[in-house]
C-alpha cells in the first residue's frame, strides 16, 4: 500500500493556531500571578521570578530557532508564519527578566544598574544580548522587512549570537552556585538546533567548477 504524503497546511490554517500559542505563551505569567495570589512564590519571590523569566526567555528562543527545521522536516513550510510570535514571546520574557533585576536587585536606580553592568560580566553579557534582541523585535514587522530589504535577513541572523550570549550569561549565573546541570541541557538543545542547520548548509554548498569538471572526466574514463 502506498503511503500518501501528509497534506500541507496553508498559512491561514496555521494562523488559526495562534490563540493556542498565545495561551501557551502567557501560561507562565498566569501561573506566577496565581502563585502570588496564593502567597506561594517560594521563600524568595524576587529571585524565583528573575530566574523563571530568564529560563522562559531561553525556552521561547529555542522554540523560535526550532521552527525552521521543524517546518522543513515535517513538510509543513507554513509553520514559519508563527515564528515571529514565538520570537516576541522570547522578547517579552526577556523584558520581564530585566525589569525583575532592575526593580528587585537594583531598586530601579540607574547608577546602580550601570555599576552592575560594569562590574559583573554576566550582567554585561545579558545586556548585550537583550539589546540585540530589542533590535530584532523592533524590526520584526512587514514594514521593517520592506524598509531594510536584504539587510533585514543579515540583522536577524544575529539571533545565533543572541543565543550564544544568552547561554554564556546563564552559565555564568549558575557557575556562581556551582550548578551546571540546566546550562548543559540548554547548550545541548542549542547544539542540536545548530546541527540541523549545519546539515542543510552542507547540502546547499555549491559544487565548484573544478570539482564538476573532475567528476565529468572521471565518468568518461570509467
N, C-alpha and C positions, 0 to 999 in steps of 0.2 A: 504494500500500500504506500503510495506516495505521500510524503509529508508536506503539507501546504505551508508556505512561509507565513509568518504572522502578519496580520493586516496592519498596515501602518496607520497610526493615529494622525489626524490632522492637527494643525496648530490650534484650531478652535476647540477641539476635543481636549487637548492638553490644558488649555487655559481654564476649562471648566473645573480642573482640579485645584485651582488657586485657593478657593475657600479652605480646602483641606490643608494646604501648605500654610496659609495664614493661621489656621487654628493650631497646627503643629508648631509653627514658629513662635507663637505667643504663649504656648503652654508653659515654658519655663517661667516667664514673667508672671503668669496667672498663679502658678504654684508658689512662687515666692510671696505674692500678695496674700494668698490663702494662709501660708505658714505664718506670716507676720500677724495676720488677724487672730490666729490661734496661739500667738506667742510661742512659736515652735521653731524659730530660726536658729537653732543651736545655741550654745552658750556665748558665742561671739558672732552676732548677726553681721556686722560690717565685714569682718574677714570672710565669712561664708559667702556673702553676696559679691564681694570683689572677686573672689576665686571662682565662683559659679558663673558669673557673667563672662569672665575670661575664657573659661572652658567652653561655654556655649558659642562664643565667637569663633573659637577654633573648630568646633563641630560644624558650624554653618560654612566655614571656609572650606573644609574638606568636602562637604556636600556640593558646594559650588564647583569645586575642581573635579568632582566625580561625575558631574552631569554629562560632560562631553564624551568620556569613554563609555558611560552607560548608554547614551543615545546611539553611539556607534556600534557597540557590541549587541545591543538589543534590536538593532534595525529600526529604531524609532527616533529619527532625527528631530522630530517636532518637540521632543522633550527639552530642547535647548531654550524654548520660549520662557521657561520658568527659572532659568539660571540667574537672571538679574534679580528676581525676587529673593532667591536664596542668598545672593551676594549682599543684598540690602539688609537682610536679617543678620548677616555677619557684621555689617557695619553698625547696626542697631545695638547689638550686644557689646560691641567694642566701645561704643559711646557710653553705655551704662557702666562698663568696666572702668572707663576713665572718670566718669562722674563719681563713682564709688570711691576711687582712690583720692580724687581731688577733695571730696566732701569729708570722708571719714578719716583719711590719713593726713591730709594737709589743711583741713579746715577752710577750704576754698581760698587759701592765701596764695596769691600769685608768686610772691617771693619764695615761699616755702616750696612751691611746685617747681620753680626754676632751679632752686638749690638741689632738690631731689633729682631732677634731670641731670644736673651737672655732676652730682656726687655718686649716684648709683647707676652703674652701666645698664642693668636690666630695665630701668625706667627709661633711659635714653633710647635703648633699642626698641622698646614698646612704643615710645613716642614717634620714632621714625616710621615704624610700621603703620601706626594709626594715621599719620599724615598722608602716607601713600594711599591708604585705604580711603581716606577722605577724598583724595583726588579721583579715585575710581568711582566712588559713589556720586560725586558731583558731575561726572561725565558719563553717567550710565543711561542717559535718556537718548531717544532717537535724534533729537535736535543736536545734541553734543556729538553724536556719531557723524551726522552730516557736516557739522561745522569743522570737526577735526580731520575728517577724511581718513587717509592712511595712518595718520599719527594716532588715531584712536586705538587701533589694534596694538601699536607699539606701546602706548601708555598702559593699556590693560594687561599686557604681558608682565607688568610689574607685580601681578598677583603672586607670581612664583617667588619673587624677592620678599613680598609681604609674608608669605608662608614660612620662608626660611627665618626671617627676623622674628616672627611670632613664636616659632619653635625655640629659637635661641633665647628669647625673653622668658618663655615658660620654663626652659631648662635651668636658667639662672635663678628663677624664683624658687624652684624645687630644690636646687642644689644647696641653698641655704638651710634646707631642712633635711638634707641627705635622703630625699625621696625622689627616685628616678624612674619609678615604675610607669606612671602615666605619661611623662615626657617620652619615654621609649615607645610606648604604644602609639602615641601621636606621630612620632617620627616614622614608625613602621607604616602607618596609614599613608603618610605623605610619600614615603618611598614607593609604595605600591602604585599610587597615583602617577608618580613620575615614570615608573616602568611602563605603564600603559601608553604614555606619551612617547617614550623613547622607542618603543616598538613601532609606533606609527611613523615617527621621523625616519627610522631606518628603512621602512618600506617605501617611503616617499623620496628617498635620496636618489637624485638623478644619476643615471649611468653616464660616465664620462665618454666623450667621443673615442678616445683611445681604447677604452675598455670594450666599447661596442665593436670597434674595428678588429680587435684581437679575437673577440667572440666569433665574428663572421669568418675570420681567417681560419680559426680552429675548426669551424664547421666544414669549410671547404676541404680541409686536409683529412677529414675523417672518412 
